[in-house]
Amino acid sequence: MSRVYNFSAGPAMLPEPVLQQAQAELPAWQSSGMSVMEMSHRGKEFIAIAEQAEADLRELLAIPTNYKVLFLQGGASLQFAMVPLNLLRGGNEADYLNTGLWSKKAVAEAKKYCQVHLAINAEPNNFTTLPAYDSSKLNPYAAYVHYTPNETINGLEFHTIPDVGDKPLVADMSSTILSRPLDVSKYGLIYAGAQKNIGPAGLTIVIVREDLTDNAMPGTPTMLMYKTHLDNQSMYNTPPTYAWYIAGLVFKWLKDQGGLAAMGERNQRKAAMLYAAIDQSEFYGNPVALPYRSWMNVPFTIKNPDLEKTFLAEAKTAGLVSLAGHRSVGGMRASIYNAMPEAGVQALIEFMNDFAKRNG
Amino acid sequence: MSRVYNFSAGPAMLPEPVLQQAQAELPAWQSSGMSVMEMSHRGKEFIAIAEQAEADLRELLAIPTNYKVLFLQGGASLQFAMVPLNLLRGGNEADYLNTGLWSKKAVAEAKKYCQVHLAINAEPNNFTTLPAYDSSKLNPYAAYVHYTPNETINGLEFHTIPDVGDKPLVADMSSTILSRPLDVSKYGLIYAGAQKNIGPAGLTIVIVREDLTDNAMPGTPTMLMYKTHLDNQSMYNTPPTYAWYIAGLVFKWLKDQGGLAAMGERNQRKAAMLYAAIDQSEFYGNPVALPYRSWMNVPFTIKNPDLEKTFLAEAKTAGLVSLAGHRSVGGMRASIYNAMPEAGVQALIEFMNDFAKRNG
């Protein structure tokens, strides 16, 4: 097989050893005589796979025992509703940090269920910098504070955890989870669609402090109550078993790489290389303020936008694919999650330098 | 690899040619240089896979053009809420046919959103037969009529479509879809979790008459509105791409088998063989009334229940696995979906006869 470097924002690259093991085990897992896709979720083989995946994730993130891990469906977009439905807990106000297009979608959905106060709003700066923030800007009546630590589309990232006092802090970590060590105890709830740094699309991981799950809004669908899944070890109904298994292989691979401290160093190096190449050129640009640049999603433009189509076509021919920016913002974007090797980032930089030389 | 005959009710067996193709293509699909799991759902490769899957499903079921096909997440359990949230359309009453444990769950969820009238109720008969029914028993104020054509746990099946006049008929077809030809035009909405007759867990297929989707209840989460997915070709957010791809391989396999007419004949033969073996023995029993026995899920008991554990253990040793009945009803159950070959059913019957001889 000839593999490419795939810079897709998600679904995104998976580590090659994970794909190799998945391929070898596809028709029959170990001595079970069946594919993981064919296993009853209540059988002992799949239970063992599921429990090992959770144990490895707990180890990687050092998740405290009073936090539960849920393996759900529906992506971050369903969490945009589940968070207010479960965490308002009788209140009707919540604080949101509006820092990019994904925050905006979370805000829009929350407004169906409560009054939303924007503790900070980066939209007037076109989501290129984070406004100054301190906890005195929070609404004292907010039931929780929601933010998006890494904005996948805008390439804007928090490199510190916002101080929210004793309010539950809720984070959409879809595009940053597992990219570096994390202090889970600072959060009330963390959620992440799997398809960037965890595994295949169709799995959503929720890490929730268990005391926050017992008071969903009346009328909440049973499947949208965290408590339903918490009380049933994520097996109230059939979970996305194959995606759960692949996620487990990814967690094992992360441990083999040295865990999240090692991944964090590697990710920081990859991002630094790519931003340096952009900043040192007269040809490319990145609009995001230096302290808030994402390690995971690097949007960039060509100063002469007429060259973008040629850039994307030639990059593809060179085996560097899915570099188009999100359809809502245009330009280019290189998503460089855990599974993107440093060699892939180097290949991109070489291509960018060569393209600039030929077209500059 | 040594494969077993897997009688799991779901996730369930997949056709071997599907697993073989999935294995071959796992690290790199065609000339794309990437796994299907790694593809952007908005890239041209995945769009081609997705569109082909839908086209093949439409062909198999002869789906009329005024019906839309949605590829969703959350399983039948999420549909239990989505159906009333979307189809009450300003009304507050719905009719349900209560014919087994899955119907009961659908009823319980619907009661969160409306008054439920049980047009028939098989619970007094312990879900072993279908009470007589005619459309005069329907509530004239019902916004729709919901039923479960095949009860996976109880092994009870409708072999004709209930007459509901001009009311939208809604069906949970999780364990019967694609098992035989179907007249989709008789329905308002059909839904099915994939993990029995379609593909891997984590995908839910909805076939809906498009005029029914425009009036969700206020406060319905965006992700729970059919219209959201209909307006975005099931790509409002990232769909379960790999499960969608595997489902497409299953649809192609079904076409190669001769389509649903051929599958229906094969499934009827498989079920008839197994019921004959049960009925002809003094050793085994099945409680379901003859006209309503399921072609897909065959529960059976041993007249001496002390032998059940030995039966299950010896069957497993013989390569016949996942034969335990649902934990709510006990006994045994053989799920014999499309992917279970006739040879698998024959092997089970031979084992059953031999076990009866040795223990009778």
Interface residues (C-beta under 8 A of the other chain):
Chain A: M1 S2 R3 V4 N6 S8 A9 G10 P11 A12 M13 L14 E16 L19 Q20 A22 Q23 L26 P27 A28 S32 G33 M34 S35 M37 E38 M39 S40 H41 R42 G43 Q73 G74 G75 A76 S77 L78 F80 A81 M82 L85 E109 K112 Y113 G193 Q195 G199 P200 A201 G202 L203 G219 P221 T222 M223 L224 Y236 N237 T238 P239 P240 T241 Y242 A243 I246 G319 V321 S322 R327
Chain B: M1 S2 R3 V4 N6 S8 A9 G10 P11 A12 M13 L14 E16 L19 Q20 A22 Q23 L26 P27 A28 S32 G33 M34 S35 M37 E38 M39 S40 H41 R42 G43 Q73 G74 G75 A76 S77 L78 F80 A81 M82 L85 E109 K112 Y113 G193 Q195 G199 P200 A201 G202 L203 G219 P221 T222 M223 L224 Y236 N237 T238 P239 P240 T241 Y242 A243 I246 G319 V321 S322 R327
